[in-house]
């Protein structure tokens, strides 16, 4: 794979050359983030994770109860 021009990339992916240029801008802006060490999640993220774990537990209990009832009813 070699270096391609914006026009070549646009033709290959059937998009407008301006779109390719915008993609390149996004990549340039965000590329450093890929090489940064992983950060601990913010408090909001940690709270969301806790809420999701709680919801998973609740749904697991409900699913188990429904399976048991279906079995009892012969469904």
MOHU-V79041 format. One line per field, one symbol per residue. ss: DSSP state (H for helix, E for strand, C for the rest). Layout:
ss = ???
This chain:
ss = CCCCCHHHHHHHHCCCHHHHHHHHHHHHHHHHHHCCCCCCCCHHHHHHHHHHHHHHHHHHHHHHHHHHHHHHHCC
